[in-house]
Amino acid sequence: MTLTLFPAIDLRDGRCVRLTQGDFAREKTYGDDPVAQAGVFAAAGAEWLHVVDLDAARTGRAHNLDVIGAICAAVDVPVQSGGGVRDRAKAEALFDAGVARLVVGTAALDDPGFVAELAAAHPGGVAVGLDARATVDDTGATRWSVAVRGWETDSGRDLLDIVGVFAEAGVAALIVTEIGRDGTMAGPDRDGLSKVLAATASDVIASGGVGTLDDIRALVALESNGRRLSGAIIGRALYEERFTLDQALTAARV
């Protein structure tokens, strides 16, 4: 079993940054040359890159399209990218820029038909990003409420109710982020991911919380109803040098 790893490059004003728990006020800059960073990841053996336009996720305007295009042109590995993709024109602009797989978040919840249409036009080229905050209700049960528009608005919808919506939409994967863990390196939300695996037949890519090689090994081993994760996104742990990408790739292979 091999878990595909996606080193993350989050863009804000053309810089390579990371947010903590999706909070734009808790931003840390890791460099002003995202294209060079993409080259470092590619040279280290990355099979995919995960690039997010944080400005676009927040506003819906494609602030960093030129940078994303430059990254796609600079590396030989496929790029998965999202952020602010809310209409067909923005989607096609990213495909034209060289993106291999598009991640649709807010628009997927607003209009699932849009995702199905886009996936039909680009087979294997569309993923749905589901970003949720875990909370415990009065009964002690954990709920995962999906956020939209750069994680700043609560959709009021439960993650486990949503995942099945895209089963017949032809999407390549669901990218599931537990916002409270994102950027914290405190470990992934294995309970939530397990429940998502049980609730959908789609491929699931985990995002948020990876801080150690043991976290990667735990994601490789995670199984629910005979299903396993197809991939995991790693960000801050690489930038903070908790481990190297080579070490992470080794941990992801069993």
Stockholm file with secondary structure:
# STOCKHOLM 1.0

chainA/1-254         MTLTLFPAIDLRDGRCVRLTQGDFAREKTYGDDPVAQAGVFAAAGAEWLHVVDLDAARTGRAHNLDVIGAICAAVDVPVQSGGGVRDRAKAEALFDAGVARLVVGTAALDDPGFVAELAAAHPGGVAVGLDARATVDDTGATRWSVAVRGWETDSGRDLLDIVGVFAEAGVAALIVTEIGRDGTMAGPDRDGLSKVLAATASDVIASGGVGTLDDIRALVALESNGRRLSGAIIGRALYEERFTLDQALTAARV
#=GR chainA/1-254 SS CBCEEEEEEEEETTEEEEEETTEEEEEEEEESCHHHHHHHHHHTTCSCEEEEEHHHHHHSSCTTHHHHHHHHHHCSSCEEEESSCCSHHHHHHHHHTTCSEEEECHHHHHCHHHHHHHHHHSTTCEEEEEEEEEEECTTSCEEEEEEETTTTEEEEEEHHHHGGGGTTTTCSEEEEEETTTTTTCSCCCHHHHHHHHHHCSSCEEEESCCCSHHHHHHHHHCEETTEECCEEEECHHHHTTSSCHHHHHHHTBC
#=GC SS_cons         CBCEEEEEEEEETTEEEEEETTEEEEEEEEESCHHHHHHHHHHTTCSCEEEEEHHHHHHSSCTTHHHHHHHHHHCSSCEEEESSCCSHHHHHHHHHTTCSEEEECHHHHHCHHHHHHHHHHSTTCEEEEEEEEEEECTTSCEEEEEEETTTTEEEEEEHHHHGGGGTTTTCSEEEEEETTTTTTCSCCCHHHHHHHHHHCSSCEEEESCCCSHHHHHHHHHCEETTEECCEEEECHHHHTTSSCHHHHHHHTBC
//
